[in-house]
Amino acid sequence: MSDIGVIATLRVQPGKEAEFEAVFAELAPAVRANEPGNSYYRLFRTSETGVYKVMECYAGAAALEAHRASDHFRTLGANLAPCLAGAPEIERLIAV
């Protein structure tokens, strides 16, 4: 079983950056506290205004699915949606 990396690119509506970051500040600790299959989950700002990347690492496909199905991800993820300027771009990687 290989670890799975995820890089999610999120584009935030102008003026919604602080709200987006505040919701993510709740989501990240919930992921770390409640998902033993997650070893890394962190938000980064890019040099482009309003564009963020979330870097994630999971111990296999089951751990990634557990993340997507978790109550905290569904609840807090729904709170992120009004801040977004479009659908997230998801890049899935397999560890070597």
C-alpha positions as CSV (number, residue, x, y, z in Angstrom):
1,M,0.0,0.0,0.0
2,S,1.4,3.3,-1.1
3,D,0.8,6.7,0.5
4,I,-1.4,9.0,-1.5
5,G,-0.5,12.7,-1.9
6,V,-3.1,15.3,-2.8
7,I,-2.5,18.9,-4.0
8,A,-5.7,20.8,-4.1
9,T,-5.7,24.2,-5.8
10,L,-8.4,26.5,-4.5
11,R,-9.3,29.8,-6.0
12,V,-11.0,32.2,-3.6
13,Q,-13.3,35.1,-4.5
14,P,-11.8,38.5,-4.1
15,G,-12.4,39.8,-0.6
16,K,-13.2,36.4,0.8
17,E,-9.6,35.4,1.7
18,A,-9.8,36.1,5.4
19,E,-13.1,34.2,5.7
20,F,-11.6,31.2,3.8
21,E,-8.5,31.1,5.9
22,A,-10.6,31.3,9.1
23,V,-12.7,28.3,8.1
24,F,-9.6,26.4,7.0
25,A,-8.0,27.2,10.4
26,E,-10.8,25.1,11.9
27,L,-10.7,22.3,9.3
28,A,-6.9,21.5,9.5
29,P,-6.8,20.7,13.2
30,A,-10.0,18.6,12.9
31,V,-8.4,16.5,10.2
32,R,-5.2,16.0,12.2
33,A,-7.2,15.1,15.4
34,N,-9.7,12.8,13.8
35,E,-8.0,11.1,10.8
36,P,-5.3,8.7,11.8
37,G,-4.7,7.9,8.1
38,N,-3.7,11.5,7.4
39,S,-0.1,12.4,8.0
40,Y,0.0,15.9,6.5
41,Y,-2.7,18.5,5.9
42,R,-1.7,22.1,5.4
43,L,-2.8,25.2,3.6
44,F,-0.4,27.4,1.6
45,R,-0.9,30.8,-0.1
46,T,0.6,31.1,-3.6
47,S,2.1,34.2,-5.1
48,E,-1.1,34.7,-7.0
49,T,-3.7,36.7,-5.0
50,G,-6.6,34.5,-3.9
51,V,-5.0,31.2,-5.0
52,Y,-4.2,28.6,-2.3
53,K,-2.8,25.1,-2.3
54,V,-3.7,22.4,0.2
55,M,-1.0,19.7,0.5
56,E,-2.2,16.4,2.0
57,C,-0.9,12.9,2.6
58,Y,-2.9,9.8,3.3
59,A,-1.9,6.2,4.2
60,G,-3.7,4.7,1.1
61,A,-7.0,5.0,-0.7
62,A,-9.1,4.1,2.4
63,A,-7.7,6.9,4.4
64,L,-8.4,9.4,1.6
65,E,-12.0,8.1,1.3
66,A,-12.3,8.4,5.1
67,H,-11.3,12.1,4.9
68,R,-13.8,12.8,2.2
69,A,-16.6,11.1,4.2
70,S,-15.8,12.6,7.5
71,D,-18.3,14.8,9.3
72,H,-15.8,17.6,9.8
73,F,-14.7,17.7,6.2
74,R,-18.3,17.7,5.0
75,T,-19.4,20.4,7.4
76,L,-16.4,22.7,7.3
77,G,-16.0,22.0,3.5
78,A,-19.5,23.3,3.0
79,N,-18.5,26.5,4.8
80,L,-15.6,26.9,2.4
81,A,-17.7,26.7,-0.7
82,P,-19.2,30.2,-0.6
83,C,-15.7,31.6,-0.6
84,L,-14.5,29.7,-3.7
85,A,-14.4,31.1,-7.2
86,G,-14.8,27.7,-8.8
87,A,-14.4,24.0,-8.2
88,P,-11.1,22.9,-6.6
89,E,-8.5,21.4,-8.9
90,I,-7.3,18.1,-7.4
91,E,-4.0,16.5,-8.2
92,R,-3.6,13.0,-6.9
93,L,-0.1,11.6,-6.4
94,I,1.3,8.1,-5.5
95,A,4.3,8.0,-3.2
96,V,7.4,6.1,-4.4
